[in-house]
Amino acid sequence: MRRFWYASAGVLALVGCLGLAATVPTVRRAISPRAAPAPLPLHVTGPRYDQFIVDLDRSGRYAVWATRPTTAPDRDRCRTTGPDGRAVPSTEPGRVVEWTEVATDDTRWTWLASVDAPAPGRYAFSCRLDPDSPGQQYAVTRAPDARLGARLWLERYLGLLVAALPVGLVILLMTVTWRRSNE
């Protein structure tokens, strides 16, 4: 049984050390040079924030983000129309990715859906607003790559990772103390 506690303490201490390493700015930049996605300029076309146009300068994969209370991907929340007037299908990102836009007012964004733009041009978005959240907003960015996704995940769970170090040390000390008292 003691081996289990030693192994648990070792794993938690290792995870905590990795969490501490992730707090170093150089390590964060090594994971991804960008700290957050860069929102593209939106042109709101309606009286509310539910219909907008985005000019995409190149084809590729783009991410649609929503503010709270949205906390999970929902590809049916927004409809996208391409420059040719045809609907552009949306896909779910496959995982929950959130980021906090520090440059504004610490707005929390959730990756809602992905859109594969077949060509550059003007794309129209029509999105559902939550009736209980009058301040809800949407944003469009280039889709985060795996490195940026890893950095956003680390920043979200950094506190838990760092907290694993003292927990592991406490388990180690308790196991050593327990062993000595039982001998």
C-alpha positions in Angstrom: 0.0 0.0 0.0 2.9 2.3 0.8 4.2 1.9 -2.8 0.9 3.3 -4.1 1.2 6.4 -1.9 4.8 6.9 -2.9 3.9 6.6 -6.6 0.9 9.0 -6.1 3.2 11.5 -4.3 5.8 11.2 -7.1 3.2 11.7 -9.9 1.6 14.7 -8.1 5.0 16.3 -7.4 6.0 15.8 -11.1 2.8 17.4 -12.3 3.2 20.2 -9.9 6.8 20.8 -11.2 5.5 20.9 -14.8 2.9 23.4 -13.7 5.5 25.6 -12.1 7.6 25.4 -15.3 4.6 26.5 -17.3 4.4 29.7 -15.3 7.8 30.8 -16.7 7.2 33.2 -19.6 9.9 31.7 -21.7 8.3 28.2 -21.4 4.9 29.7 -22.3 6.4 31.4 -25.4 8.0 28.0 -26.3 4.6 26.3 -26.2 3.1 29.0 -28.4 4.4 32.5 -29.3 0.8 33.8 -29.3 -1.0 34.1 -26.0 -4.5 34.3 -27.5 -6.3 34.3 -30.8 -6.5 37.6 -32.6 -10.1 38.6 -33.3 -10.9 39.9 -36.8 -12.8 43.1 -37.3 -16.6 42.6 -37.4 -19.2 44.7 -39.1 -22.4 44.4 -37.1 -25.3 44.6 -39.6 -28.3 44.4 -37.3 -29.5 46.3 -34.2 -28.0 43.5 -32.0 -24.8 41.5 -32.0 -26.4 38.5 -33.7 -25.7 39.4 -37.4 -22.3 40.5 -38.6 -19.9 40.4 -41.6 -16.3 39.5 -41.5 -13.8 40.1 -44.4 -11.5 37.1 -44.6 -8.3 37.8 -46.5 -7.5 34.1 -47.2 -9.1 30.7 -47.3 -8.7 28.4 -44.4 -10.1 27.3 -41.1 -11.6 30.0 -38.8 -13.0 29.8 -35.3 -16.3 31.4 -34.1 -16.2 32.3 -30.4 -19.0 33.3 -28.0 -19.0 35.0 -24.6 -20.8 33.5 -21.6 -23.2 31.9 -20.9 -22.0 29.7 -23.8 -19.5 27.2 -22.3 -19.5 24.4 -24.8 -19.2 24.0 -28.6 -22.4 24.4 -30.5 -22.1 24.3 -34.3 -25.8 25.0 -34.8 -25.7 28.4 -33.0 -24.4 30.3 -36.0 -25.1 30.1 -39.7 -22.4 31.3 -42.2 -22.9 32.5 -45.7 -19.9 32.7 -48.1 -19.1 35.5 -50.6 -21.0 33.5 -53.3 -24.2 33.5 -51.2 -24.0 29.8 -50.4 -24.1 28.4 -46.9 -20.8 27.4 -45.4 -21.0 24.3 -43.1 -19.8 24.6 -39.5 -18.1 21.9 -37.5 -17.5 21.6 -33.7 -13.9 22.0 -32.6 -14.0 18.6 -30.8 -13.0 20.0 -27.4 -13.7 22.9 -25.2 -11.3 25.7 -25.6 -11.6 29.0 -23.7 -9.5 32.1 -23.6 -9.7 35.3 -21.6 -9.3 38.5 -23.5 -7.1 40.5 -21.1 -6.9 43.5 -23.5 -10.5 44.4 -22.9 -12.3 43.6 -19.7 -11.2 40.0 -19.1 -14.0 38.7 -21.4 -14.2 34.9 -21.4 -14.6 33.4 -24.9 -15.6 29.8 -25.8 -14.7 28.2 -29.1 -18.2 27.6 -30.5 -17.6 26.3 -34.0 -15.2 26.1 -36.9 -15.8 27.3 -40.4 -13.7 26.2 -43.4 -13.7 29.2 -45.7 -13.2 27.9 -49.3 -12.1 31.3 -50.6 -11.2 34.8 -49.4 -14.1 37.3 -49.3 -16.9 38.7 -47.2 -18.7 36.2 -45.0 -22.0 36.8 -43.3 -22.8 35.3 -39.9 -26.2 35.0 -38.3 -26.0 33.8 -34.7 -28.5 33.1 -31.9 -28.3 35.2 -28.8 -29.2 33.9 -25.4 -32.3 35.8 -24.1 -30.9 35.7 -20.5 -27.6 37.3 -21.6 -28.2 40.7 -23.3 -24.4 41.4 -23.5 -23.5 38.3 -25.3 -21.0 38.8 -28.2 -19.4 36.8 -30.9 -15.9 36.9 -32.5 -14.1 35.3 -35.4 -10.4 34.4 -35.4 -8.1 32.1 -37.4 -8.6 28.6 -35.8 -6.1 28.0 -33.0 -3.4 25.5 -33.9 -2.5 22.7 -31.5 0.3 24.8 -29.8 -2.1 27.7 -29.0 -4.7 25.2 -27.9 -2.2 23.6 -25.5 -1.2 27.1 -24.1 -4.8 28.1 -23.6 -5.5 24.7 -21.8 -2.4 25.2 -19.6 -3.5 28.7 -18.6 -7.0 27.5 -17.8 -5.7 24.7 -15.5 -2.5 26.2 -14.3 -3.7 26.6 -10.7 -4.6 23.0 -10.4 -1.2 21.9 -11.9 0.8 24.0 -9.5 -1.4 22.9 -6.5 -0.4 19.3 -7.3 3.1 20.0 -6.0 2.3 20.7 -2.3 -0.3 18.0 -2.3 2.3 15.5 -3.5 4.8 16.7 -0.9 2.2 16.4 1.9 1.3 12.8 0.8 5.0 12.0 0.7 5.6 13.4 4.2 2.5 11.6 5.6 3.6 8.3 4.0 7.1 8.6 5.4 5.7 9.5 8.9 3.1 6.7 8.7 5.8 4.2 7.9 8.0 5.2 10.8 5.2 5.1 13.3 4.1 1.6 12.1 7.6 0.1 12.5 
